[in-house]
Amino acid sequence: MNNQTNKRIKGKEGEEIASLFLKNLGYEIIEMNYQYGHGEIDIIAKDNDEIVFVEVKTRKSLQFGSPEFAFTKSKINQVKKIAFAYLTENNLENLTVRIDAIAILILKDCDPVINHYKNITG
């Protein structure tokens, strides 16, 4: 299995964990892996009357730092662009929206550590 395949499997696992986590908080999952151009939003959900675009980062070790380090300014800007495209495509421009981040650390023989950051764009 190559590194890219490995990355995709790990990402998928993290997205499933994040999706269950959000459902348990009462969120409604609208769509997963929304593709636009070369980018993707991992999870689009509804939290009460708010549309939430969720970026998920999963790590299985701390070799490259915690998953939070992957939420860079350019990544957030990419999510903003794709979110705008989704809203336009679905005629939802008038809704309240926010961007959340979920960092998941999956260490061997431990339950996943999940950190949810709401409204990461301020």
KAHU-V838391 format. One record per residue. N is the residue number from 0. D_CENTER is the distance of its C-alpha to the mean C-alpha in whole Angstrom. Layout:
# KAHU-V838391
n=N d_center=D_CENTER
n=N d_center=D_CENTER
This chain:
# KAHU-V838391
n=0 d_center=24
n=1 d_center=23
n=2 d_center=21
n=3 d_center=18
n=4 d_center=19
n=5 d_center=18
n=6 d_center=15
n=7 d_center=14
n=8 d_center=15
n=9 d_center=13
n=10 d_center=10
n=11 d_center=11
n=12 d_center=12
n=13 d_center=9
n=14 d_center=7
n=15 d_center=10
n=16 d_center=11
n=17 d_center=8
n=18 d_center=9
n=19 d_center=12
n=20 d_center=12
n=21 d_center=11
n=22 d_center=14
n=23 d_center=16
n=24 d_center=15
n=25 d_center=16
n=26 d_center=13
n=27 d_center=14
n=28 d_center=12
n=29 d_center=13
n=30 d_center=11
n=31 d_center=9
n=32 d_center=9
n=33 d_center=11
n=34 d_center=13
n=35 d_center=15
n=36 d_center=17
n=37 d_center=16
n=38 d_center=12
n=39 d_center=9
n=40 d_center=6
n=41 d_center=4
n=42 d_center=5
n=43 d_center=8
n=44 d_center=10
n=45 d_center=13
n=46 d_center=14
n=47 d_center=18
n=48 d_center=19
n=49 d_center=16
n=50 d_center=13
n=51 d_center=10
n=52 d_center=7
n=53 d_center=3
n=54 d_center=2
n=55 d_center=3
n=56 d_center=7
n=57 d_center=10
n=58 d_center=13
n=59 d_center=16
n=60 d_center=19
n=61 d_center=19
n=62 d_center=21
n=63 d_center=19
n=64 d_center=18
n=65 d_center=15
n=66 d_center=12
n=67 d_center=12
n=68 d_center=14
n=69 d_center=11
n=70 d_center=10
n=71 d_center=13
n=72 d_center=15
n=73 d_center=15
n=74 d_center=11
n=75 d_center=11
n=76 d_center=14
n=77 d_center=12
n=78 d_center=9
n=79 d_center=12
n=80 d_center=14
n=81 d_center=12
n=82 d_center=12
n=83 d_center=16
n=84 d_center=16
n=85 d_center=15
n=86 d_center=17
n=87 d_center=20
n=88 d_center=20
n=89 d_center=20
n=90 d_center=22
n=91 d_center=20
n=92 d_center=20
n=93 d_center=22
n=94 d_center=19
n=95 d_center=18
n=96 d_center=14
n=97 d_center=12
n=98 d_center=9
n=99 d_center=7
n=100 d_center=6
n=101 d_center=6
n=102 d_center=8
n=103 d_center=10
n=104 d_center=14
n=105 d_center=16
n=106 d_center=19
n=107 d_center=22
n=108 d_center=24
n=109 d_center=22
n=110 d_center=19
n=111 d_center=16
n=112 d_center=15
n=113 d_center=12
n=114 d_center=11
n=115 d_center=10
n=116 d_center=10
n=117 d_center=11
n=118 d_center=12
n=119 d_center=11
n=120 d_center=14
n=121 d_center=17
